[in-house]
């Protein structure tokens, strides 16, 4: 009888430890994410279009997961409205989006490659700040010399880099280096895509288009023969 009781208590302890491991306390506030140098707006504000949407789109809205074609479990995460179906503004610990990103075990998403701590913090504070569809744009500068290192590289990295950098860029289009960006400037695809010209894929995909100022900076850079520095 004592042996049976011991086994029951041991099993109960195991399940209790397992539950604690896979059920983190969502009410614990994570550290505030580090400021992003390419975002020149308020460093105390998390911007959906600049920081949150690229994380969700690149990590979750993939083929076979939560893209428009697959919408696994009936969930599509390809734009602000669909993402908001899983968000309770101001309450990260009550938002299904944050719960599945932060939880452990089989419920955690993405399943094979959890988000980095900074990425989860960005989503946490974006929800806490009201889950706004906000965007930070750089100050307009169409007077001084536009260079790749000074203007174009930060712009491309902020608005395009999450999809078009790394070992497997979307559409096999990489914009990670000066030469790559210049090549798409030379063939007309860079300007045609950001201006949403007929015959070109409109970019950024499923996000706010570049501002007139940002497009003007790209055009000036192209017209001035792709200054690097």
Long-range contacts (C-beta under 8 A, 24 or more apart in sequence): 21-104, 21-105, 22-103, 22-104, 22-105, 22-107, 23-103, 23-104, 24-102, 24-103, 24-104, 26-92, 26-93, 26-98, 26-99, 26-102, 26-103, 27-93, 29-124, 30-117, 30-120, 30-121, 30-124, 31-117, 31-121, 32-121, 32-125, 33-118, 33-121, 33-122, 33-125, 34-118, 36-158, 37-154, 38-154, 38-155, 38-157, 38-158, 39-136, 39-158, 40-136, 40-138, 40-139, 41-136, 41-137, 42-136, 45-129, 45-134, 45-136, 46-122, 46-125, 46-126, 46-129, 47-126, 47-134, 47-135, 47-136, 48-80, 48-126, 48-131, 48-132, 48-133, 48-134, 48-135, 49-133, 49-134, 49-135, 49-136, 49-207, 49-208, 50-135, 50-136, 50-158, 50-159, 51-122, 51-126, 52-122, 52-123, 52-126, 53-80, 53-83, 53-206, 53-207, 54-162, 54-163, 54-207, 55-115, 55-119, 55-122, 55-123, 55-162, 56-83, 56-97, 56-123, 57-162, 57-163, 57-206, 57-207, 58-162, 58-163, 59-110, 59-113, 59-115, 59-119, 60-109, 60-110, 61-206, 65-110, 78-206, 79-206, 80-133, 84-131, 87-127, 87-131, 88-127, 89-127, 89-130, 89-131, 90-127, 90-128, 90-129, 90-130, 90-131, 91-127, 91-128, 92-123, 92-124, 92-127, 92-128, 95-127, 95-131, 97-123, 97-127, 98-123, 98-124, 98-127, 135-208, 137-211, 137-213, 137-214, 138-213, 138-214, 140-211, 140-213, 140-216, 140-217, 141-213, 141-217, 142-213, 142-216, 142-217, 142-220, 145-224, 145-227, 146-217, 146-220, 146-221, 146-224, 146-227, 147-221, 147-227, 147-228, 147-229, 148-178, 148-181, 148-182, 148-221, 148-226, 148-227, 148-228, 148-229, 149-228, 149-229, 150-229, 151-217, 151-221, 152-181, 152-217, 152-218, 152-221, 153-178, 153-181, 155-210, 155-214, 155-217, 155-218, 156-181, 159-204, 159-207, 159-210, 159-214, 160-203, 160-204, 163-204, 163-205, 170-205, 171-201, 178-228, 182-226, 185-218, 185-221, 185-222, 185-226, 190-218, 190-222, 191-215, 191-218, 191-219, 191-222, 194-218
